[in-house]
C-alpha cells in the first residue's frame, strides 16, 4: 500500500466523524488502532518462539478475534462495534492486571489504553478505518518498514501536530547526528525528550548496519542500546510502539518529565556514554522544576534546562549532541552564559553545526544549531560549519524535507576540517575559534551564520521573539561593560 494514499484514506474517513475534532485527536485515534494491529502481529511472533507465552489481552479482545472483516457479514460494525469498543475493549484494557513484575512488552498495553481515547461516534466509519489498517501486511519486512514510517508521515502531514506536542525531528537530522556520534554495541544512547523516538530509531538503524557481531549478540545488546524519556503521553506511546516495531521487546523508555529531579543527585551509574536530544523550545517549567537546578542555571527556558541536564548526565569520556535555537548562541542572560562557560571549561565543545531555518518547517522557521561536545577534556577551540540550503531549493517543506544527502558537504568537511570563506571573503562558512576569542566576545557563539539575504521571512511571533532575545543579549553585554567601567572608576577614585 502506498503510504501517502494510506494516510489520505484515514484522514478522509475521520473527517466524516463528528466525534473527532482536529489533528491531535486524529493521531490519537489512529494510535490505538495501529498499536493493536501491530501488537497482534508481535504476539504471533512471540508465541512461535515461546511455547509458554500467554497474552495479557483476553482472547476475545485480541485484534485477530474481533477486528478482521472476512466479508461474511459477521464482523462488528455500526452501533454493535461502538458498543464493543466503548464498553468492553477500552474498559478491560485500561484495567489489565499489571505489577512491577509484569514484562514491559505486556505492561505497555495498559499504558497505551491509560492514555488514549476513543473519539469516533460513527461505528460504520470506525469499521472503515479498521479495514484500511488491516490492508497492511505487518508480517512482511517491507510492510514492517512501511508501518514504522506511518507515524512520521502522519506527523509531517498534519500541520498542527507540532502544537499538539508531536514535534517532528527530520530523519535526516537524527541520522546525521547519530552517524557523527557513532555508537557501538554495549553503549547506550539516551534522549531525555525523546518524542516519538527519532534519535532512538536512528540509533537502532545505525547499529543494524554493523556486521561485526553475531545475531545472538545483536539481540542481547539491542534492548540495552537506547534509553528514552518523554513527558507527553501520546509521543511516549508512539515511541514505545516505534521500538516494538524495531523488534525491541523491552524498550527502556519511560513516561515522565526528565527535569523533575535534582540534577546534582545523579550517580555515575545513572549517566550515559552518549546523549542525543532535541529539547522543547520556548517552553517554561514550573518553579518546582526550576528548583531542581543550581541557582545560576535556573533558566526560564526549557531548552536551557535540558542542556544543563545533559551536562550532568554525560559520563566521563562520553559524547553528546544537542539541537538548540539561535537564542542560546548569542544569549547573554546568566543561565546561558554559565552553561557556555561550563561547556568550555568542563567539556570539549568541539563543533557547532548551523542548520537552515526551514529544517523544522512547518512547525517553526527559527534557525537551529547542533552542539557536538564530549567529556574528555576542556575545550581548546570550536569549529563552526554552516549547512547552506541546496541551490535548487529556496526552503524545505513538508513535501521537500531535508534529506541526508544535503549533509554530504558537511560530512566531507567533518573528516577534513578547514576554513571555508564566503564569496565576499569577509565572512566564513566554516572556521575555528579559540576559547580566548570566544571569551573576548562575551561568550557569544553566533559565528559563521547565514547572510541576511538568505534568511527566511519569520512569522510575527517568531520575529518578535528573535528581536527580544537579541535585545536582551545586547542589554546584558552593555550592563556588563558598564559594571566593569564603574569598577575601574571606583578603583581609580579610591587610589586618588
TORKOL-4160 file (C-alpha; in steps of 0.2 Angstrom, whole numbers, padded with zeros to 4 digits, m for minus):
496
<pt num="1" X="0000" Y="0000" Z="0000"/>
<pt num="2" X="0006" Y="0017" Z="m0004"/>
<pt num="3" X="0010" Y="0027" Z="0012"/>
<pt num="4" X="0003" Y="0043" Z="0006"/>
<pt num="5" X="m0013" Y="0035" Z="0000"/>
<pt num="6" X="m0015" Y="0026" Z="0017"/>
<pt num="7" X="m0014" Y="0042" Z="0026"/>
<pt num="8" X="m0026" Y="0051" Z="0015"/>
<pt num="9" X="m0039" Y="0037" Z="0016"/>
<pt num="10" X="m0038" Y="0038" Z="0035"/>
<pt num="11" X="m0039" Y="0057" Z="0035"/>
<pt num="12" X="m0054" Y="0057" Z="0023"/>
<pt num="13" X="m0064" Y="0044" Z="0033"/>
<pt num="14" X="m0061" Y="0053" Z="0050"/>
<pt num="15" X="m0066" Y="0070" Z="0043"/>
<pt num="16" X="m0084" Y="0062" Z="0041"/>
<pt num="17" X="m0085" Y="0058" Z="0060"/>
<pt num="18" X="m0092" Y="0071" Z="0072"/>
<pt num="19" X="m0083" Y="0064" Z="0087"/>
<pt num="20" X="m0065" Y="0069" Z="0080"/>
<pt num="21" X="m0060" Y="0087" Z="0081"/>
<pt num="22" X="m0043" Y="0092" Z="0075"/>
<pt num="23" X="m0026" Y="0084" Z="0070"/>
<pt num="24" X="m0021" Y="0079" Z="0088"/>
<pt num="25" X="m0037" Y="0068" Z="0090"/>
<pt num="26" X="m0035" Y="0060" Z="0073"/>
<pt num="27" X="m0017" Y="0055" Z="0078"/>
<pt num="28" X="m0023" Y="0048" Z="0095"/>
<pt num="29" X="m0037" Y="0039" Z="0087"/>
<pt num="30" X="m0026" Y="0031" Z="0074"/>
<pt num="31" X="m0013" Y="0027" Z="0088"/>
<pt num="32" X="m0023" Y="0014" Z="0097"/>
<pt num="33" X="m0029" Y="0006" Z="0082"/>
<pt num="34" X="m0012" Y="0004" Z="0074"/>
<pt num="35" X="m0005" Y="m0002" Z="0091"/>
<pt num="36" X="m0017" Y="m0016" Z="0092"/>
<pt num="37" X="m0014" Y="m0021" Z="0074"/>
<pt num="38" X="0004" Y="m0021" Z="0076"/>
<pt num="39" X="0004" Y="m0029" Z="0094"/>
<pt num="40" X="m0006" Y="m0044" Z="0087"/>
<pt num="41" X="0007" Y="m0047" Z="0074"/>
<pt num="42" X="0021" Y="m0046" Z="0088"/>
<pt num="43" X="0011" Y="m0058" Z="0099"/>
<pt num="44" X="0010" Y="m0071" Z="0084"/>
<pt num="45" X="0029" Y="m0070" Z="0084"/>
<pt num="46" X="0031" Y="m0072" Z="0102"/>
<pt num="47" X="0020" Y="m0087" Z="0103"/>
<pt num="48" X="0031" Y="m0095" Z="0089"/>
<pt num="49" X="0047" Y="m0093" Z="0099"/>
<pt num="50" X="0039" Y="m0096" Z="0116"/>
<pt num="51" X="0028" Y="m0111" Z="0119"/>
<pt num="52" X="0023" Y="m0104" Z="0136"/>
<pt num="53" X="0019" Y="m0086" Z="0130"/>
<pt num="54" X="0002" Y="m0080" Z="0137"/>
<pt num="55" X="m0006" Y="m0064" Z="0131"/>
<pt num="56" X="m0011" Y="m0051" Z="0143"/>
<pt num="57" X="m0026" Y="m0047" Z="0132"/>
<pt num="58" X="m0041" Y="m0058" Z="0135"/>
<pt num="59" X="m0043" Y="m0069" Z="0120"/>
<pt num="60" X="m0059" Y="m0062" Z="0113"/>
<pt num="61" X="m0051" Y="m0044" Z="0114"/>
<pt num="62" X="m0036" Y="m0049" Z="0103"/>
<pt num="63" X="m0036" Y="m0040" Z="0087"/>
<pt num="64" X="m0037" Y="m0056" Z="0076"/>
<pt num="65" X="m0053" Y="m0061" Z="0085"/>
<pt num="66" X="m0064" Y="m0045" Z="0083"/>
<pt num="67" X="m0056" Y="m0033" Z="0070"/>
<pt num="68" X="m0054" Y="m0044" Z="0055"/>
<pt num="69" X="m0068" Y="m0042" Z="0042"/>
<pt num="70" X="m0069" Y="m0059" Z="0032"/>
<pt num="71" X="m0084" Y="m0051" Z="0022"/>
<pt num="72" X="m0096" Y="m0064" Z="0028"/>
<pt num="73" X="m0107" Y="m0051" Z="0037"/>
<pt num="74" X="m0101" Y="m0057" Z="0055"/>
<pt num="75" X="m0088" Y="m0043" Z="0058"/>
<pt num="76" X="m0093" Y="m0030" Z="0071"/>
<pt num="77" X="m0099" Y="m0013" Z="0063"/>
<pt num="78" X="m0110" Y="0001" Z="0067"/>
<pt num="79" X="m0118" Y="0003" Z="0084"/>
<pt num="80" X="m0113" Y="m0015" Z="0088"/>
<pt num="81" X="m0094" Y="m0011" Z="0085"/>
<pt num="82" X="m0096" Y="0006" Z="0095"/>
<pt num="83" X="m0104" Y="m0004" Z="0110"/>
<pt num="84" X="m0090" Y="m0017" Z="0110"/>
<pt num="85" X="m0075" Y="m0004" Z="0109"/>
<pt num="86" X="m0083" Y="0008" Z="0121"/>
<pt num="87" X="m0090" Y="m0004" Z="0134"/>
<pt num="88" X="m0079" Y="m0019" Z="0133"/>
<pt num="89" X="m0062" Y="m0016" Z="0124"/>
<pt num="90" X="m0057" Y="0000" Z="0132"/>
<pt num="91" X="m0063" Y="m0003" Z="0150"/>
<pt num="92" X="m0054" Y="m0020" Z="0150"/>
<pt num="93" X="m0038" Y="m0014" Z="0143"/>
<pt num="94" X="m0037" Y="0001" Z="0154"/>
<pt num="95" X="m0038" Y="m0011" Z="0169"/>
<pt num="96" X="m0027" Y="m0025" Z="0164"/>
<pt num="97" X="m0018" Y="m0033" Z="0180"/>
<pt num="98" X="m0001" Y="m0025" Z="0179"/>
<pt num="99" X="0013" Y="m0026" Z="0193"/>
<pt num="100" X="0031" Y="m0022" Z="0194"/>
<pt num="101" X="0035" Y="m0040" Z="0189"/>
<pt num="102" X="0024" Y="m0038" Z="0173"/>
<pt num="103" X="0036" Y="m0038" Z="0157"/>
<pt num="104" X="0037" Y="m0022" Z="0148"/>
<pt num="105" X="0030" Y="m0029" Z="0132"/>
<pt num="106" X="0014" Y="m0034" Z="0141"/>
<pt num="107" X="0013" Y="m0019" Z="0153"/>
<pt num="108" X="0013" Y="m0007" Z="0138"/>
<pt num="109" X="m0004" Y="m0012" Z="0133"/>
<pt num="110" X="m0012" Y="m0005" Z="0149"/>
<pt num="111" X="0000" Y="0010" Z="0147"/>
<pt num="112" X="m0007" Y="0013" Z="0130"/>
<pt num="113" X="m0025" Y="0012" Z="0135"/>
<pt num="114" X="m0022" Y="0023" Z="0151"/>
<pt num="115" X="m0018" Y="0037" Z="0140"/>
<pt num="116" X="m0028" Y="0036" Z="0124"/>
<pt num="117" X="m0047" Y="0040" Z="0120"/>
<pt num="118" X="m0059" Y="0033" Z="0108"/>
<pt num="119" X="m0067" Y="0048" Z="0099"/>
<pt num="120" X="m0076" Y="0041" Z="0085"/>
<pt num="121" X="m0095" Y="0041" Z="0086"/>
<pt num="122" X="m0099" Y="0033" Z="0069"/>
<pt num="123" X="m0097" Y="0014" Z="0071"/>
<pt num="124" X="m0098" Y="0012" Z="0052"/>
<pt num="125" X="m0084" Y="0024" Z="0049"/>
<pt num="126" X="m0074" Y="0016" Z="0063"/>
<pt num="127" X="m0076" Y="m0001" Z="0054"/>
<pt num="128" X="m0069" Y="0008" Z="0038"/>
<pt num="129" X="m0054" Y="0014" Z="0047"/>
<pt num="130" X="m0050" Y="m0004" Z="0054"/>
<pt num="131" X="m0052" Y="m0011" Z="0037"/>
<pt num="132" X="m0040" Y="0001" Z="0029"/>
<pt num="133" X="m0027" Y="m0003" Z="0043"/>
<pt num="134" X="m0030" Y="m0022" Z="0040"/>
<pt num="135" X="m0024" Y="m0020" Z="0022"/>
<pt num="136" X="m0006" Y="m0018" Z="0030"/>
<pt num="137" X="0003" Y="m0035" Z="0030"/>
<pt num="138" X="0014" Y="m0032" Z="0045"/>
<pt num="139" X="0022" Y="m0050" Z="0043"/>
<pt num="140" X="0032" Y="m0044" Z="0028"/>
<pt num="141" X="0049" Y="m0035" Z="0030"/>
<pt num="142" X="0043" Y="m0022" Z="0018"/>
<pt num="143" X="0027" Y="m0018" Z="0027"/>
<pt num="144" X="0036" Y="m0018" Z="0044"/>
<pt num="145" X="0046" Y="m0003" Z="0037"/>
<pt num="146" X="0030" Y="0004" Z="0030"/>
<pt num="147" X="0022" Y="0003" Z="0047"/>
<pt num="148" X="0036" Y="0012" Z="0055"/>
<pt num="149" X="0035" Y="0026" Z="0043"/>
<pt num="150" X="0017" Y="0029" Z="0046"/>
<pt num="151" X="0019" Y="0039" Z="0062"/>
<pt num="152" X="0032" Y="0050" Z="0054"/>
<pt num="153" X="0021" Y="0053" Z="0038"/>
<pt num="154" X="0006" Y="0057" Z="0049"/>
<pt num="155" X="0016" Y="0070" Z="0060"/>
<pt num="156" X="0023" Y="0078" Z="0044"/>
<pt num="157" X="0006" Y="0078" Z="0035"/>
<pt num="158" X="m0004" Y="0086" Z="0049"/>
<pt num="159" X="0002" Y="0104" Z="0051"/>
<pt num="160" X="m0005" Y="0107" Z="0068"/>
<pt num="161" X="0003" Y="0092" Z="0075"/>
<pt num="162" X="0018" Y="0102" Z="0082"/>
<pt num="163" X="0005" Y="0112" Z="0093"/>
<pt num="164" X="m0001" Y="0095" Z="0100"/>
<pt num="165" X="0017" Y="0091" Z="0106"/>
<pt num="166" X="0022" Y="0079" Z="0092"/>
<pt num="167" X="0036" Y="0089" Z="0086"/>
<pt num="168" X="0044" Y="0080" Z="0072"/>
<pt num="169" X="0063" Y="0080" Z="0070"/>
<pt num="170" X="0068" Y="0076" Z="0052"/>
<pt num="171" X="0075" Y="0058" Z="0050"/>
<pt num="172" X="0090" Y="0066" Z="0040"/>
<pt num="173" X="0095" Y="0076" Z="0055"/>
<pt num="174" X="0094" Y="0062" Z="0068"/>
<pt num="175" X="0103" Y="0051" Z="0056"/>
<pt num="176" X="0117" Y="0064" Z="0053"/>
<pt num="177" X="0119" Y="0066" Z="0072"/>
<pt num="178" X="0119" Y="0048" Z="0076"/>
<pt num="179" X="0132" Y="0044" Z="0062"/>
<pt num="180" X="0143" Y="0058" Z="0070"/>
<pt num="181" X="0142" Y="0051" Z="0087"/>
<pt num="182" X="0145" Y="0033" Z="0080"/>
<pt num="183" X="0138" Y="0022" Z="0094"/>
<pt num="184" X="0144" Y="0004" Z="0096"/>
<pt num="185" X="0136" Y="m0011" Z="0104"/>
<pt num="186" X="0137" Y="m0010" Z="0123"/>
<pt num="187" X="0135" Y="0009" Z="0123"/>
<pt num="188" X="0118" Y="0016" Z="0127"/>
<pt num="189" X="0111" Y="0032" Z="0118"/>
<pt num="190" X="0100" Y="0042" Z="0129"/>
<pt num="191" X="0087" Y="0055" Z="0124"/>
<pt num="192" X="0078" Y="0064" Z="0138"/>
<pt num="193" X="0065" Y="0072" Z="0127"/>
<pt num="194" X="0063" Y="0058" Z="0115"/>
<pt num="195" X="0046" Y="0062" Z="0107"/>
<pt num="196" X="0041" Y="0048" Z="0095"/>
<pt num="197" X="0059" Y="0041" Z="0096"/>
<pt num="198" X="0068" Y="0048" Z="0081"/>
<pt num="199" X="0085" Y="0048" Z="0089"/>
<pt num="200" X="0082" Y="0030" Z="0096"/>
<pt num="201" X="0076" Y="0024" Z="0079"/>
<pt num="202" X="0092" Y="0031" Z="0070"/>
<pt num="203" X="0102" Y="0023" Z="0084"/>
<pt num="204" X="0095" Y="0005" Z="0080"/>
<pt num="205" X="0096" Y="0008" Z="0062"/>
<pt num="206" X="0114" Y="0013" Z="0063"/>
<pt num="207" X="0118" Y="m0002" Z="0074"/>
<pt num="208" X="0109" Y="m0014" Z="0062"/>
<pt num="209" X="0121" Y="m0009" Z="0048"/>
<pt num="210" X="0136" Y="m0015" Z="0059"/>
<pt num="211" X="0142" Y="m0033" Z="0054"/>
<pt num="212" X="0155" Y="m0036" Z="0067"/>
<pt num="213" X="0143" Y="m0045" Z="0079"/>
<pt num="214" X="0133" Y="m0061" Z="0079"/>
<pt num="215" X="0114" Y="m0062" Z="0078"/>
<pt num="216" X="0113" Y="m0068" Z="0096"/>
<pt num="217" X="0124" Y="m0054" Z="0102"/>
<pt num="218" X="0114" Y="m0042" Z="0092"/>
<pt num="219" X="0098" Y="m0047" Z="0101"/>
<pt num="220" X="0106" Y="m0046" Z="0118"/>
<pt num="221" X="0113" Y="m0029" Z="0115"/>
<pt num="222" X="0098" Y="m0021" Z="0106"/>
<pt num="223" X="0087" Y="m0018" Z="0121"/>
<pt num="224" X="0102" Y="m0010" Z="0130"/>
<pt num="225" X="0106" Y="0002" Z="0116"/>
<pt num="226" X="0093" Y="0015" Z="0119"/>
<pt num="227" X="0086" Y="0025" Z="0134"/>
<pt num="228" X="0072" Y="0037" Z="0132"/>
<pt num="229" X="0060" Y="0048" Z="0142"/>
<pt num="230" X="0045" Y="0058" Z="0136"/>
<pt num="231" X="0034" Y="0069" Z="0146"/>
<pt num="232" X="0019" Y="0070" Z="0135"/>
<pt num="233" X="0008" Y="0054" Z="0134"/>
<pt num="234" X="0005" Y="0052" Z="0115"/>
<pt num="235" X="0023" Y="0054" Z="0109"/>
<pt num="236" X="0028" Y="0042" Z="0123"/>
<pt num="237" X="0016" Y="0029" Z="0116"/>
<pt num="238" X="0022" Y="0032" Z="0099"/>
<pt num="239" X="0040" Y="0030" Z="0104"/>
<pt num="240" X="0037" Y="0013" Z="0113"/>
<pt num="241" X="0027" Y="0007" Z="0098"/>
<pt num="242" X="0041" Y="0013" Z="0087"/>
<pt num="243" X="0053" Y="0002" Z="0097"/>
<pt num="244" X="0042" Y="m0013" Z="0096"/>
<pt num="245" X="0041" Y="m0011" Z="0078"/>
<pt num="246" X="0060" Y="m0011" Z="0078"/>
<pt num="247" X="0060" Y="m0028" Z="0087"/>
<pt num="248" X="0064" Y="m0021" Z="0105"/>
<pt num="249" X="0053" Y="m0032" Z="0116"/>
<pt num="250" X="0058" Y="m0022" Z="0132"/>
<pt num="251" X="0062" Y="m0004" Z="0126"/>
<pt num="252" X="0069" Y="0006" Z="0140"/>
<pt num="253" X="0058" Y="0021" Z="0138"/>
<pt num="254" X="0049" Y="0030" Z="0152"/>
<pt num="255" X="0034" Y="0041" Z="0153"/>
<pt num="256" X="0039" Y="0057" Z="0164"/>
<pt num="257" X="0047" Y="0073" Z="0165"/>
<pt num="258" X="0066" Y="0072" Z="0164"/>
<pt num="259" X="0068" Y="0088" Z="0173"/>
<pt num="260" X="0058" Y="0083" Z="0188"/>
<pt num="261" X="0073" Y="0078" Z="0199"/>
<pt num="262" X="0088" Y="0087" Z="0206"/>
<pt num="263" X="0101" Y="0086" Z="0193"/>
<pt num="264" X="0115" Y="0086" Z="0206"/>
<pt num="265" X="0109" Y="0069" Z="0213"/>
<pt num="266" X="0113" Y="0058" Z="0198"/>
<pt num="267" X="0126" Y="0045" Z="0202"/>
<pt num="268" X="0138" Y="0039" Z="0190"/>
<pt num="269" X="0129" Y="0023" Z="0185"/>
<pt num="270" X="0114" Y="0034" Z="0181"/>
<pt num="271" X="0124" Y="0043" Z="0167"/>
<pt num="272" X="0126" Y="0039" Z="0149"/>
<pt num="273" X="0141" Y="0037" Z="0137"/>
<pt num="274" X="0130" Y="0045" Z="0123"/>
<pt num="275" X="0117" Y="0058" Z="0123"/>
<pt num="276" X="0107" Y="0065" Z="0108"/>
<pt num="277" X="0092" Y="0076" Z="0111"/>
<pt num="278" X="0081" Y="0089" Z="0103"/>
<pt num="279" X="0074" Y="0098" Z="0118"/>
<pt num="280" X="0057" Y="0108" Z="0118"/>
<pt num="281" X="0060" Y="0126" Z="0113"/>
<pt num="282" X="0051" Y="0141" Z="0120"/>
<pt num="283" X="0043" Y="0132" Z="0135"/>
<pt num="284" X="0043" Y="0137" Z="0153"/>
<pt num="285" X="0044" Y="0125" Z="0168"/>
<pt num="286" X="0035" Y="0127" Z="0184"/>
<pt num="287" X="0046" Y="0135" Z="0199"/>
<pt num="288" X="0046" Y="0117" Z="0207"/>
<pt num="289" X="0055" Y="0111" Z="0192"/>
<pt num="290" X="0067" Y="0125" Z="0191"/>
<pt num="291" X="0072" Y="0122" Z="0209"/>
<pt num="292" X="0080" Y="0106" Z="0204"/>
<pt num="293" X="0094" Y="0116" Z="0196"/>
<pt num="294" X="0108" Y="0126" Z="0204"/>
<pt num="295" X="0104" Y="0144" Z="0206"/>
<pt num="296" X="0115" Y="0150" Z="0191"/>
<pt num="297" X="0106" Y="0138" Z="0179"/>
<pt num="298" X="0088" Y="0141" Z="0184"/>
<pt num="299" X="0083" Y="0147" Z="0167"/>
<pt num="300" X="0066" Y="0152" Z="0161"/>
<pt num="301" X="0068" Y="0142" Z="0145"/>
<pt num="302" X="0065" Y="0123" Z="0145"/>
<pt num="303" X="0079" Y="0121" Z="0131"/>
<pt num="304" X="0092" Y="0128" Z="0143"/>
<pt num="305" X="0087" Y="0116" Z="0157"/>
<pt num="306" X="0089" Y="0101" Z="0145"/>
<pt num="307" X="0106" Y="0107" Z="0141"/>
<pt num="308" X="0111" Y="0108" Z="0159"/>
<pt num="309" X="0103" Y="0091" Z="0162"/>
<pt num="310" X="0114" Y="0084" Z="0148"/>
<pt num="311" X="0130" Y="0091" Z="0156"/>
<pt num="312" X="0126" Y="0082" Z="0172"/>
<pt num="313" X="0121" Y="0066" Z="0165"/>
<pt num="314" X="0135" Y="0063" Z="0152"/>
<pt num="315" X="0148" Y="0050" Z="0158"/>
<pt num="316" X="0167" Y="0054" Z="0158"/>
<pt num="317" X="0173" Y="0051" Z="0141"/>
<pt num="318" X="0155" Y="0052" Z="0134"/>
<pt num="319" X="0149" Y="0062" Z="0119"/>
<pt num="320" X="0134" Y="0071" Z="0116"/>
<pt num="321" X="0124" Y="0081" Z="0103"/>
<pt num="322" X="0110" Y="0094" Z="0106"/>
<pt num="323" X="0099" Y="0104" Z="0094"/>
<pt num="324" X="0097" Y="0121" Z="0101"/>
<pt num="325" X="0089" Y="0138" Z="0094"/>
<pt num="326" X="0100" Y="0153" Z="0089"/>
<pt num="327" X="0095" Y="0161" Z="0105"/>
<pt num="328" X="0107" Y="0150" Z="0115"/>
<pt num="329" X="0121" Y="0155" Z="0104"/>
<pt num="330" X="0120" Y="0174" Z="0107"/>
<pt num="331" X="0110" Y="0174" Z="0123"/>
<pt num="332" X="0118" Y="0184" Z="0137"/>
<pt num="333" X="0107" Y="0180" Z="0152"/>
<pt num="334" X="0115" Y="0172" Z="0167"/>
<pt num="335" X="0110" Y="0154" Z="0164"/>
<pt num="336" X="0115" Y="0154" Z="0146"/>
<pt num="337" X="0132" Y="0162" Z="0150"/>
<pt num="338" X="0135" Y="0149" Z="0164"/>
<pt num="339" X="0131" Y="0135" Z="0153"/>
<pt num="340" X="0143" Y="0141" Z="0139"/>
<pt num="341" X="0156" Y="0143" Z="0152"/>
<pt num="342" X="0154" Y="0125" Z="0158"/>
<pt num="343" X="0154" Y="0119" Z="0140"/>
<pt num="344" X="0171" Y="0127" Z="0138"/>
<pt num="345" X="0179" Y="0123" Z="0155"/>
<pt num="346" X="0172" Y="0106" Z="0159"/>
<pt num="347" X="0168" Y="0099" Z="0142"/>
<pt num="348" X="0176" Y="0099" Z="0125"/>
<pt num="349" X="0163" Y="0109" Z="0114"/>
<pt num="350" X="0172" Y="0104" Z="0098"/>
<pt num="351" X="0159" Y="0108" Z="0084"/>
<pt num="352" X="0144" Y="0119" Z="0081"/>
<pt num="353" X="0134" Y="0115" Z="0065"/>
<pt num="354" X="0122" Y="0128" Z="0060"/>
<pt num="355" X="0106" Y="0122" Z="0051"/>
<pt num="356" X="0095" Y="0132" Z="0038"/>
<pt num="357" X="0079" Y="0140" Z="0045"/>
<pt num="358" X="0067" Y="0129" Z="0037"/>
<pt num="359" X="0073" Y="0112" Z="0043"/>
<pt num="360" X="0059" Y="0111" Z="0055"/>
<pt num="361" X="0045" Y="0118" Z="0044"/>
<pt num="362" X="0031" Y="0119" Z="0046"/>
<pt num="363" X="0032" Y="0119" Z="0065"/>
<pt num="364" X="0045" Y="0134" Z="0066"/>
<pt num="365" X="0056" Y="0144" Z="0055"/>
<pt num="366" X="0068" Y="0149" Z="0069"/>
<pt num="367" X="0086" Y="0144" Z="0065"/>
<pt num="368" X="0093" Y="0129" Z="0075"/>
<pt num="369" X="0110" Y="0123" Z="0078"/>
<pt num="370" X="0119" Y="0106" Z="0083"/>
<pt num="371" X="0131" Y="0107" Z="0098"/>
<pt num="372" X="0143" Y="0092" Z="0097"/>
<pt num="373" X="0154" Y="0090" Z="0113"/>
<pt num="374" X="0162" Y="0077" Z="0124"/>
<pt num="375" X="0168" Y="0075" Z="0142"/>
<pt num="376" X="0186" Y="0071" Z="0138"/>
<pt num="377" X="0195" Y="0087" Z="0141"/>
<pt num="378" X="0191" Y="0106" Z="0142"/>
<pt num="379" X="0188" Y="0115" Z="0126"/>
<pt num="380" X="0203" Y="0121" Z="0116"/>
<pt num="381" X="0194" Y="0128" Z="0100"/>
<pt num="382" X="0177" Y="0127" Z="0092"/>
<pt num="383" X="0174" Y="0123" Z="0074"/>
<pt num="384" X="0159" Y="0131" Z="0066"/>
<pt num="385" X="0151" Y="0125" Z="0050"/>
<pt num="386" X="0136" Y="0132" Z="0041"/>
<pt num="387" X="0125" Y="0120" Z="0031"/>
<pt num="388" X="0118" Y="0130" Z="0017"/>
<pt num="389" X="0101" Y="0127" Z="0008"/>
<pt num="390" X="0103" Y="0117" Z="m0008"/>
<pt num="391" X="0104" Y="0128" Z="m0023"/>
<pt num="392" X="0089" Y="0121" Z="m0031"/>
<pt num="393" X="0078" Y="0124" Z="m0016"/>
<pt num="394" X="0073" Y="0141" Z="m0008"/>
<pt num="395" X="0067" Y="0132" Z="0008"/>
<pt num="396" X="0062" Y="0115" Z="0015"/>
<pt num="397" X="0044" Y="0110" Z="0017"/>
<pt num="398" X="0033" Y="0095" Z="0021"/>
<pt num="399" X="0034" Y="0089" Z="0003"/>
<pt num="400" X="0053" Y="0094" Z="0001"/>
<pt num="401" X="0061" Y="0090" Z="0018"/>
<pt num="402" X="0079" Y="0090" Z="0022"/>
<pt num="403" X="0087" Y="0074" Z="0016"/>
<pt num="404" X="0103" Y="0065" Z="0022"/>
<pt num="405" X="0111" Y="0070" Z="0006"/>
<pt num="406" X="0110" Y="0088" Z="0010"/>
<pt num="407" X="0123" Y="0085" Z="0023"/>
<pt num="408" X="0135" Y="0077" Z="0011"/>
<pt num="409" X="0147" Y="0093" Z="0010"/>
<pt num="410" X="0146" Y="0094" Z="0029"/>
<pt num="411" X="0151" Y="0075" Z="0031"/>
<pt num="412" X="0166" Y="0078" Z="0019"/>
<pt num="413" X="0171" Y="0093" Z="0029"/>
<pt num="414" X="0169" Y="0084" Z="0046"/>
<pt num="415" X="0183" Y="0072" Z="0042"/>
<pt num="416" X="0194" Y="0085" Z="0034"/>
<pt num="417" X="0192" Y="0101" Z="0043"/>
<pt num="418" X="0197" Y="0118" Z="0036"/>
<pt num="419" X="0192" Y="0136" Z="0034"/>
<pt num="420" X="0179" Y="0140" Z="0021"/>
<pt num="421" X="0177" Y="0158" Z="0016"/>
<pt num="422" X="0161" Y="0165" Z="0009"/>
<pt num="423" X="0162" Y="0173" Z="m0008"/>
<pt num="424" X="0165" Y="0191" Z="m0001"/>
<pt num="425" X="0180" Y="0184" Z="0009"/>
<pt num="426" X="0174" Y="0194" Z="0024"/>
<pt num="427" X="0164" Y="0180" Z="0032"/>
<pt num="428" X="0166" Y="0162" Z="0034"/>
<pt num="429" X="0155" Y="0146" Z="0030"/>
<pt num="430" X="0167" Y="0136" Z="0041"/>
<pt num="431" X="0180" Y="0142" Z="0054"/>
<pt num="432" X="0188" Y="0138" Z="0071"/>
<pt num="433" X="0189" Y="0150" Z="0085"/>
<pt num="434" X="0199" Y="0148" Z="0101"/>
<pt num="435" X="0192" Y="0149" Z="0118"/>
<pt num="436" X="0201" Y="0165" Z="0121"/>
<pt num="437" X="0192" Y="0173" Z="0106"/>
<pt num="438" X="0175" Y="0166" Z="0112"/>
<pt num="439" X="0178" Y="0174" Z="0130"/>
<pt num="440" X="0183" Y="0190" Z="0122"/>
<pt num="441" X="0166" Y="0190" Z="0113"/>
<pt num="442" X="0157" Y="0188" Z="0129"/>
<pt num="443" X="0153" Y="0170" Z="0126"/>
<pt num="444" X="0143" Y="0175" Z="0110"/>
<pt num="445" X="0144" Y="0159" Z="0099"/>
<pt num="446" X="0134" Y="0167" Z="0085"/>
<pt num="447" X="0148" Y="0164" Z="0072"/>
<pt num="448" X="0148" Y="0158" Z="0054"/>
<pt num="449" X="0129" Y="0162" Z="0052"/>
<pt num="450" X="0118" Y="0165" Z="0037"/>
<pt num="451" X="0120" Y="0180" Z="0027"/>
<pt num="452" X="0104" Y="0191" Z="0029"/>
<pt num="453" X="0100" Y="0190" Z="0011"/>
<pt num="454" X="0097" Y="0171" Z="0013"/>
<pt num="455" X="0086" Y="0172" Z="0028"/>
<pt num="456" X="0068" Y="0166" Z="0028"/>
<pt num="457" X="0053" Y="0178" Z="0032"/>
<pt num="458" X="0048" Y="0173" Z="0050"/>
<pt num="459" X="0031" Y="0174" Z="0057"/>
<pt num="460" X="0027" Y="0189" Z="0068"/>
<pt num="461" X="0028" Y="0180" Z="0084"/>
<pt num="462" X="0045" Y="0172" Z="0079"/>
<pt num="463" X="0051" Y="0189" Z="0073"/>
<pt num="464" X="0047" Y="0197" Z="0090"/>
<pt num="465" X="0055" Y="0183" Z="0099"/>
<pt num="466" X="0071" Y="0184" Z="0090"/>
<pt num="467" X="0072" Y="0203" Z="0092"/>
<pt num="468" X="0068" Y="0202" Z="0111"/>
<pt num="469" X="0082" Y="0189" Z="0113"/>
<pt num="470" X="0094" Y="0199" Z="0104"/>
<pt num="471" X="0089" Y="0215" Z="0113"/>
<pt num="472" X="0091" Y="0206" Z="0130"/>
<pt num="473" X="0108" Y="0199" Z="0124"/>
<pt num="474" X="0114" Y="0217" Z="0119"/>
<pt num="475" X="0107" Y="0224" Z="0136"/>
<pt num="476" X="0117" Y="0211" Z="0146"/>
<pt num="477" X="0133" Y="0215" Z="0137"/>
<pt num="478" X="0131" Y="0234" Z="0139"/>
<pt num="479" X="0127" Y="0231" Z="0158"/>
<pt num="480" X="0142" Y="0220" Z="0160"/>
<pt num="481" X="0153" Y="0233" Z="0152"/>
<pt num="482" X="0146" Y="0247" Z="0162"/>
<pt num="483" X="0149" Y="0237" Z="0178"/>
<pt num="484" X="0167" Y="0235" Z="0173"/>
<pt num="485" X="0169" Y="0254" Z="0169"/>
<pt num="486" X="0161" Y="0258" Z="0186"/>
<pt num="487" X="0173" Y="0246" Z="0195"/>
<pt num="488" X="0188" Y="0254" Z="0186"/>
<pt num="489" X="0182" Y="0272" Z="0191"/>
<pt num="490" X="0179" Y="0266" Z="0208"/>
<pt num="491" X="0196" Y="0259" Z="0210"/>
<pt num="492" X="0204" Y="0275" Z="0202"/>
<pt num="493" X="0194" Y="0285" Z="0214"/>
<pt num="494" X="0200" Y="0275" Z="0229"/>
<pt num="495" X="0218" Y="0276" Z="0223"/>
<pt num="496" X="0217" Y="0295" Z="0222"/>
